[in-house]
Amino acid sequence: MSSEEKYPPINVLSVFRGFNQPKLRHHITPFRFELRNGDIHQIEQIRQAHRERVGKGFHYHYVVRTREQRYFHLIFDTTTLIWRMVQEVDEELLFS
């Protein structure tokens, strides 16, 4: 199974911070994302975020809460410049 099948690419509206700004806690801040089926999700809160080195680049991981109170694990890959959805996360598993 390819990574594209396992972790499908998504479209993300995001801001890349160039200087410190209290309203932008993260260097890369996602605001909205669109799945291949056309579903659009507005991000209300970034619940968790971390960065990990993968080869010569980084993966920025985000667990986000949407307006619909759904939780998603998203990744931004700095090598390919592609956002991917890892999975929809169950709130009970996330915070138990």
Secondary structure, 3 states (H helix, E strand, C coil): CCHHHHCCEEEEEEEECCCCECCECCCEEEEEEECCCCCEEEEEEEEEEEEEEECCEEEEEEEEEECCCCEEEEEEECCCCEEEEEEEECHHHHCC
